[in-house]
Amino acid sequence: MMNSIHAGTPEPSGGPPAPAVEARALTVVRGDRSVLRDLCFSVEPGRITGLLGPSGCGKSTLMRAVVGTQAKVTGTLDVLGHPAGHPALRPRVGYVTQAPSIYTDLTVRQNLDYFAAVLQPGRRHRDARREAVTRTIDDVDLASHTDVLAGTLSGGQLSRVSLAVALLGTPELLVLDEPTVGLDPVLRRDLWNLFHFLAAERGTTVLVSSHVMDEAERCHRLLLMRDGEILADDTPAGLRTRTGSDTVEAAFLRLVDQASATDTRQETTR
Ligand SMILES: Nc1ncnc2c1ncn2[C@@H]1O[C@H](COP(=O)(O)OP(=O)(O)OP(=O)(O)O)[C@@H](O)[C@H]1O
C-alpha cells in the first residue's frame, strides 16, 4: 500500500494545519433559486467529513462547487489552498458522482488502464500506471473481477470501479457523492473501512455525502444541511451532547424542529 501523507501536516509556522476546504459566504444559484445560501465552513485535512441532509438540501451542489464543476458560485471557496476549480487541483482532487461514470463495454482493468493513461500519459509512466491500477483494484477489493466487462457488474461493483478511478491519482481530497447508496450492509461497511484507511494511512481528506444517518456516526466531523443552509458543524459526539440525543439522527431531527420553529416565528412576526 502506498503511504504518502499529503494533508494534516502542520504549517511550517507550527500552527494548526490549513483546512482542506474553506468556504466563506458561499452562495450558489441554480435556475432562479439560491440553492446554497451564505455558507461558512471548513473541512479538516486528513479526516472524514460527512455532508448529511435530506434529499434536495444541496449536498450534490456543494460537492460540485468544491470540485469546480458548478456554475453561478459566489463568495469564497478555497480547496487545498487554491480557488475551487483551479487547474492545479485537477490531479489532487478525486470526485465520484452518484452515477458511475465508466465504460460498460470495457473490462474493469481496461477502464482503469484507460483513465490511468489520461492521468499519466506516455511510455515513461507505464510502470507507475500499472502500479496505480493494481493498487486501486486492490483498494476497492475487485481483484477477482479485473477481466469482467463493466456492463455485467452489479450496481455495487460498478460504484467501486468508479471509486477506483477516483483513487488512481492518489488524491489528497476525495469527494464522494452518496457512494453507499443501494449497497448491502457488508459492502457499506467495507467501503467505510476503506475511507478510514485512506484518511488514517494516506492522509486523504474525505468529504462524503449521505442521507443515511447511521453513516454519520462513522465520520470524524459532520456538516448537517437543510434547505441550502448548514444547520450544524460538529463531531457526532458533540451533536449528540449538545442536543441531548442518543443518536445523530435524533440530534438532526431536533435541530430541524428548532430551525422550523424559528422560521415559523419569523414568518408570523413579519
Ligand atoms: N438544474 C437545476 N436547476 C434548478 N434547480 C436545480 C437544478 N438541479 C438541482 N436543483 C435544485 O437544487 C437543490 C439542491 O439539489 P442537490 O442535487 O444539490 O440536492 P441533494 O441534497 O444532493 O439531493 P439528493 O440527496 O437527492 O441527491 C434542489 O432543490 C434541486 O431541486
The ligand as an SDF file (V2000), in Angstrom:
LIG
                    3D

 31 33  0  0  0  0  0  0  0  0999 V2000
  -30.5020   22.2940  -12.8900 N   0  0  0  0  0  0  0  0  0  0  0  0
  -31.1660   22.7670  -11.8470 C   0  0  0  0  0  0  0  0  0  0  0  0
  -31.9060   23.8810  -11.9320 N   0  0  0  0  0  0  0  0  0  0  0  0
  -32.5780   24.3800  -10.8860 C   0  0  0  0  0  0  0  0  0  0  0  0
  -32.5840   23.7980   -9.6690 N   0  0  0  0  0  0  0  0  0  0  0  0
  -31.8630   22.6700   -9.5280 C   0  0  0  0  0  0  0  0  0  0  0  0
  -31.1200   22.0880  -10.5900 C   0  0  0  0  0  0  0  0  0  0  0  0
  -30.5090   20.9940  -10.1350 N   0  0  0  0  0  0  0  0  0  0  0  0
  -30.8520   20.8770   -8.8420 C   0  0  0  0  0  0  0  0  0  0  0  0
  -31.6560   21.8780   -8.4830 N   0  0  0  0  0  0  0  0  0  0  0  0
  -32.2450   22.1180   -7.1420 C   0  0  0  0  0  0  0  0  0  0  0  0
  -31.1670   22.3800   -6.2530 O   0  0  0  0  0  0  0  0  0  0  0  0
  -31.4850   21.8600   -4.9770 C   0  0  0  0  0  0  0  0  0  0  0  0
  -30.2960   21.0750   -4.4610 C   0  0  0  0  0  0  0  0  0  0  0  0
  -30.1130   19.9300   -5.2750 O   0  0  0  0  0  0  0  0  0  0  0  0
  -28.9640   18.8670   -4.9460 P   0  0  0  0  0  0  0  0  0  0  0  0
  -28.9490   17.8720   -6.0670 O   0  0  0  0  0  0  0  0  0  0  0  0
  -27.7150   19.5930   -4.6450 O   0  0  0  0  0  0  0  0  0  0  0  0
  -29.5430   18.2150   -3.6060 O   0  0  0  0  0  0  0  0  0  0  0  0
  -29.0410   16.9100   -2.8290 P   0  0  0  0  0  0  0  0  0  0  0  0
  -29.0750   17.2740   -1.3890 O   0  0  0  0  0  0  0  0  0  0  0  0
  -27.7600   16.4410   -3.3780 O   0  0  0  0  0  0  0  0  0  0  0  0
  -30.1890   15.8730   -3.1470 O   0  0  0  0  0  0  0  0  0  0  0  0
  -30.1160   14.2590   -3.2770 P   0  0  0  0  0  0  0  0  0  0  0  0
  -29.7700   13.7480   -1.8960 O   0  0  0  0  0  0  0  0  0  0  0  0
  -31.4980   13.8960   -3.6950 O   0  0  0  0  0  0  0  0  0  0  0  0
  -29.0790   13.9310   -4.3010 O   0  0  0  0  0  0  0  0  0  0  0  0
  -32.7510   21.0300   -5.1160 C   0  0  0  0  0  0  0  0  0  0  0  0
  -33.8180   21.7280   -4.5610 O   0  0  0  0  0  0  0  0  0  0  0  0
  -32.9160   20.8810   -6.6090 C   0  0  0  0  0  0  0  0  0  0  0  0
  -34.2750   20.8770   -6.9510 O   0  0  0  0  0  0  0  0  0  0  0  0
  1  2  1  0
  2  3  1  0
  2  7  2  0
  3  4  2  0
  4  5  1  0
  5  6  2  0
  6  7  1  0
  6 10  1  0
  7  8  1  0
  8  9  2  0
  9 10  1  0
 10 11  1  0
 11 12  1  0
 11 30  1  0
 12 13  1  0
 13 14  1  0
 13 28  1  0
 14 15  1  0
 15 16  1  0
 16 17  2  0
 16 18  1  0
 16 19  1  0
 19 20  1  0
 20 21  2  0
 20 22  1  0
 20 23  1  0
 23 24  1  0
 24 25  2  0
 24 26  1  0
 24 27  1  0
 28 29  1  0
 28 30  1  0
 30 31  1  0
M  END
$$$$
